[in-house]
Amino acid sequence: MKNLIFVCCLCFLSLTLNAEETITIVRGDGNYFPFEYVENGKLTGIHIDLIQAVANELGLTVSFESLPWSRGLFDFKQGKFDAMSHVSHTEEREKFAHFLDGNIISSVKTYPIILSHRRNEIVFNGNLTSLIPYTIAVGRDYKYGDPFDTASYLSKYEIPTPSQEVLTKLLNLERVDVIIGSRRNLLQVHSEQEVNELYHVFEQPVASDNSYLVFSKVRNKLAIAKKFAIALDHYKSSQAYKDLLQNYKNIENSKN
């Protein structure tokens, strides 16, 4: 019965959408494995496949554009795109973006990362105050989640284009003491052996946050945001979604 109701809703939603309609989605141009990244010149990842699958169900064409994060966020704020992917919620962003629970595309935890040879010097057990003496590299206009984002007492060094290559280079040169990310991020640019030898990823996260596909308030995209949320929420309960996640888990295991 539940599936029948969804099919009826989906048919209605599809009829209310122009079959030729294209939604333009901007994203940060970094590689965020397994969510959004470029491999062999092709944009791929869990978010990309998920958004494309739901768009197909709604009869929509999707066009992605990759820009430096701050530039992409600024252009989206100005109404140059219909939607933006991999966006964390803030009150400020609510002014120009529709955040709907149904359009949560992932949940992400981030961890402090240091050089292995400093693991006896820098200690972190989940208490952010232990990081006060150290300089922490963060992305400009990035949101990692509370309590880290609101910890104004920390020394945060903002990077305008915080690719994993840039972050690890800053750490390797000891321009900063700590970077924020995950083991997955490190494996984008280093072998497993290099990660094990060079870096220490703490077990306790500094933050966790939901990542959304948001739609533009400037372009009056509330209707399509709601339709997308209904279809996305249903897709997450399907076998196809489970297969999608398993596929990227297999890819991740093959990289280790």
Secondary structure by P-SEA (a helix, b strand, c coil): caaaaaaaaaaaaaaaccccbbbbbbbbcccccccccccccccccaaaaaaaaaaaaabbbbbbbbccaaaaaaaaaaccccccccccccccccccbbbbcccccbbbbbbbbccccccccccccccccccccbbbbbccccccccccccccccbbbbbccccaaaaaaaaaaccccbbbbccccccccccaaaaaccbbbbccccbbbbbbbcccccccaaaaaaaaaaaaaaaaacaaaaaaaaaaaaaaaaac
